[in-house]
Amino acid sequence: MNRKKIKTLSLFSNVGVAEAYYKQIGIDVLVANELEQKRADFYSHLYPEVDMVVGDITNQDVKRTIIEKCKKTGIDLVMATPPCQGMSTAGKMAFGDPRNALICHAVEIINALKPQYIFFENVPEQLKTKILVDGKPELIPDYLHRIFDKEYIFNDDYVLNAADYGVPQLRDRAIILMVRKDINKKWTFPKPNKKRITLKEAIGDLPILDPEISDMSLEETLKVSPHYLERKEDGLKISKWFYPPSHPYRQIVSLSHTPTGMTAFDNKDEFKPRKKDGTLVKGFHNTYKRQEWDKPAYTITMYNRTIGSQNNVHPGRYIGDDEKGNPLYSDARVLTIYELLIVSSLPKNWDIPEWASDHFIRAVIGEGVPPLLTKRIMQELVVIHNEL
């Protein structure tokens, strides 16, 4: 049986992380919209066949262009993944953040297109977030139900964890699915996997990689890490994206003495995190913290290049003691881009453009929806669509 492709509009498309496996399953993105030119260029590098509209969705001309292009091609599915920074626990969660209200502009486009299917994705905090609608505060789920209840069937459950769907990362998402009532079907989440993939299963076979020491010369680095160059070379044989992250020496010393799953704040005073001036760092106990081998990775954020951000440090392995008998642990660094690809369920050979910087690549991966999760959810939709 020939599968019918689902013609799709992608709003707030970032660089297309969520769409990585869509072509495999018959999801055909025809039009996309992204605010930032740099991200749009990345997207177009990955998906040159997609008609990318670059610009602010709140601008009426941009909105009109999106709608006109979609009406010409015909659209079955609108996928909207608005920015989460205004409602994420990693942000300020301030009422009235204009980013939270961007969903209203997606709704305006949806109302103009009346697609068969709708997919909204965000952090779970979205379900408790209020936006101003006609000058009155309204919870986002209540707003969506008020607008779409007459014409669409909603899914029953809204929150799921990517780790339950083959992604080696603990990442809760709020996903609202809708099917137009004339289709008379309900789009629901797929059954979760019985077993989660641990970091050991995902990246445990990769070799030790010493970090680059940002405030030392190579000569000085080799005195501290004599295997730095050979380990770097071994890493690059695996992938050009498996190269050493760069960190200040004081952070490397601190994390070299931090066991798997622990935070450097629990170290002896001499190995606690310190500032440049030598004073102790103050912070939460999920920072300067190594991940755990026997669990999926913690949520990958935009700030995944920073040791001092949330749960970013490689689990490491015990490699012996220093000259004073203090235990030492390998990989005093954040995850490499190659490891981020794996724990985000992106293809290991993801076609990253050569012009993209380390910082930019890390940010867009941290903001992206794990594509294996969206693939699994969209496969449920493909079944519905092929039955029509």
N, C-alpha and C positions, 0 to 999 in steps of 0.2 A: 504493500500500500504506500502510495506517495504521501509524504507528510506535507501538510499545508504550512507554509512559513507564516510566522506571526509578525506582521509589520509593526515596528516599534518606534516610538519617540522616547529619547532619553533626555530628561531634564536634570540640571545640576550634574552634568556627566563626569566632572573631574577629568581624568585621563582615560576613563573606560575600564577601570579595574573590574567592576562588576560584570562587564560584558565579555570577559576573557574567553568563556567557553560557549557563548551563545550560538555561534555559527554551527557548532557541532550538533546542536539539538533543534535547530530550525527557528531560532529567534533572529529575525532580520531587522537590525536597527537601521532605519532609513534617514532619520533626522535626529540631531543632537544639539543641545545648547549648553554652553559653558561661558561663564563670566570672563575668565582670564585668558588672554591670548596664548600665554605659554602652555597652559594646560590644554587648551584647544589644539595647539600644534602637536602636542604629545599624542592626544586622542587621534588626530588626523594621520599621524605617523603610523599608529596601530591599525586604524580603520579608514583607509583613504577613500573607500567607497561611500562612507556616510556623509550626508550633507550637514556640515557643522555650521551652526549659527553662533557666532561669537558676540556676546554682549549681555547687558544687564536685563534680566527677565522682567524687572519692574518698569523698563522703558517700553512704552506702548508700541513704538516702531519695531523693536525687537520681538515683542510678543506677537504682533501682527504678522511679521515675517515667518515666525515658527508656525503659526496657525495656517498661513497660506501654503507653505511648503507641505505641511502634513495633509491638507485637504487635497492637494494635487496628487500625492502618492497614495493616499488612503492609509489610515493608521488603525490597527487593532488594539494595541497596547500602549498606554502611557506609563512610563517608569519615572518616578520622581524621588530623588534622594537629596533633599535640601541639606545645607550645612548644619552641623550639630553643635557648633561651638557655643551658641547662645543658650543651649539647654543641657549640655554635657556636664557631668560632675567634674570633669577636668577643666571646665571653664568657670565663668562667674555666675551663670544661671540667673542673670538679671532679668526681671520682668520688663517687657517692652523692648528687648533686644530686637532690632529690625530684621535680623536674620531669621528669627522664629516665624515672622509673618510672611516669609517668602512662599510658604505653602499656599497662601491665598492666591498668588499669581499663577501657581501651577494649577489650582482649581479653576481659575478663569480660563486657562487654555483647555483643560479637560472639558469644561462645559461647552466650549466652542466646537470641540471635536466629537464628543459623545462616543468614545472608544468602547469596544467590547469589554476591555479589561483595564484595571488600574492597579498599580503597584506603588505604595508609599513605603519608604524605609527611613529609619532614623534610630537614634539612641532611645532606650526605654523611657528616659526622662520626658520624651516628647508626649507621652500619654498623660503626664501630669502638668504639662506646660500650658499656660493660658496666653492667648494672643488677643489683641484688641480688634474686634469686628464691629464696625459701625459705632465705634466709641465705647463698646462694652467688652469686658473681659470674658473670654470663652475658652474652655478647654479644647485643645486641638481635636481629640477624638469626637467630642460633642459637635464641634463645627463640621467635621467631615460627615458625620451621620446626618446632621441637619440638611446639608447640601445634597447628599447622595442617596439617602435611604429610599426615596421614592423610585429610583431608577436602577439601583445596584444592590446586589447581595454581598454582604461583608463576610469575611472569615470570622470564626468564633474566637480564636486565640491570636493574640498580637505579639507576644514576646517569645523568642527562641534564642538558643545559644549556638553559635557557629560550630562549637566543638562537638555538638551532637550530630553533625552532618558531614563528618570527614575532614573538618578543618582543624589542624593542630594548634588551635588558639581559642582561649576563653573569651568570647566576644558576644555579649548580649545585644540583640537588636530588636527593635519594634518594627514589625512589618505588617502593614494593612493591605489586604488583598480584596479586590472587588470584581464581580462579574455582572455585566448588565442583565437585568431581570428577564429580558426576552430570550436569553440563552438558557435560563432555568437550570443553572449549574452553580455549585459552590466550589470555589478555589480554596483549598486548605493546605496546610503545611504537610510535607512528606513525613513519613515515620522516622523518628530519630534512630541513629545507630545505637547498638547496644554497648559499644565500647568506644571510648574516646582515644584519640591518638596522642601519645605523650611526646614531649620534647626529645626524649631519648630515641623514640622510634622515628621521629621526624628528622633530627639533625645529629643524633648521637654517633653516627658513623663518620662524621666529618672530623678532620684532624685538628689538633691544637693550632691556634693562630694567635700569635702575640700581637698586642696593639702597637700602633705607631705612637711614639712618644712625641707629642706636639711641641714640647718646650726643650727638646734635646736635639743635638746633631746626630747624624747616623753613627758617627764614631762613638759618641757617648751612649747611644742606644744599644750598640752591640756589647758594650761593657756590662750593661744591665741585663740585656736579653740577647745572649750570644747566638741563639737559634733564630733570631728574628727574620733574617733574610731567607734562610732555607725554608722556614715555615711559610713565609709569604709566597715564595716560589711554588711550593707544593699546593698552596691554596689556589693560586692563579691557574694551575694545571686543571683544577676542578671546574672553575668558572672565573671569568674576568670580574665577576661581581663578588667573588670570595676573597676580598683583600682586607688588610688590617684597618679597622676604624682608628681614628686618632683621638688621643686623650692626654691631658696633662699628667706628668709623672706622679704628682701627689695623689691623684685619683687612682692611678694604676697600683701604687704601693698599697693604698687602702683596700682596694678590691682583691689584690693578690693574697691578702690575709683574711678574706671573707669566704666562709664555707658556702657550699651549694645551698640555695634556698634562704640564706640569711642576709641581713642588712649590715653594712659596715658600721652603722651606729652602735651595734652590739660588740664591736671589736674592743680590744684593749685600747686605752687612750692613745697610745702612740700610733695606732692604725685606724683611728676614727677619721671620718672625712674632715678635711681642713681647707680653709680658704688660702689664697696666695700669701696673705700676711701671717699665716700659721695659726690663726684662731679657728676654733672648732665651728663646723657648719651646723646650722640648726635646720631640721627638716623632718618630714614624716617618715615612718618606718617602712613605707613601701618605696622609698627612694634609696639610692646607693645600694640597691638590693639585687642579689642574684636570683635568677629564676630557678625552677625545680625540674629535675630530669623526669620525675615520675608523673608529671601533669602536663597538659597542653600549655603552650605559651600563654602568658597573660596578654590582655588586650594591647595590640600594637597601636600606639598613638602617633600623632604628627611629630612628637618630640623623641622619637626612638633613637636618635643619635646621641642623646645626652645621658651619661651615667647617673646624673643627679635627678633624673625624672623617674616616673613610676615604673618599677619592675622591669627595667630595661637590660640588666646585665646578664650575660651568658652564664649558664649554671656552673661551668668550670669543673675541673677534676683535681683531686688531691695529687700533687706531684712531688711531695717530700717536704722537708723542713728547711728553714733558713739557718744561718750560722748560729743563731741564738735558740734554735729549737722551736721556732714558731711555724706552724703548718702553712704551706703555700699552696695556692690553687691557680690553675691555668686560666687562660682566656679572660683576663681582667679587662673586659671590653663589652660594648653593646653588641648586638647581633649584626652581622654583616648584611649587606643588601641581598646576597644570595640566600642567607638564612631567613631573611624577611620574606622573600619570595615563597619559600617553602612553607613557613608557618602561616602565611596569608593565603595559601592554596593557589598561588599564581603559578603559571608554567615556569619551570626552571630556565627555559630558554626564551622567556618573555622578551619581546623585541623592544628593549629600551633604547630610545634615540641617543646617539653618541653625544649630543650637545647637552643632555640633561646632567645637572650637577648632583653630587652625592646628597646634598641637603634637600634638593628638590625631589629627587626620586624617593627618598625616605618619607617626605611629607605626604606625597600623593598616595603612597602605599598605606601610610597610617590613616589617611582619610577614607580609603576605599572600602567597599563592601567585599568581604571574602568571596571570590567568584565561584568557588565550589558550592557555597551556600546558595547563591542566586541561581546557579545551574540546577541544583536539586529542586528548588522551588519552581523554577520555570518548567522543569520537566513535568510537573503536575499540571501546569497550564497547557502544555503541548498535548497531553492526553485529552483534556477537555476540548481543545480546539480541533483536534483530529476527529472527534466524535460528531462534530456539527455537520 
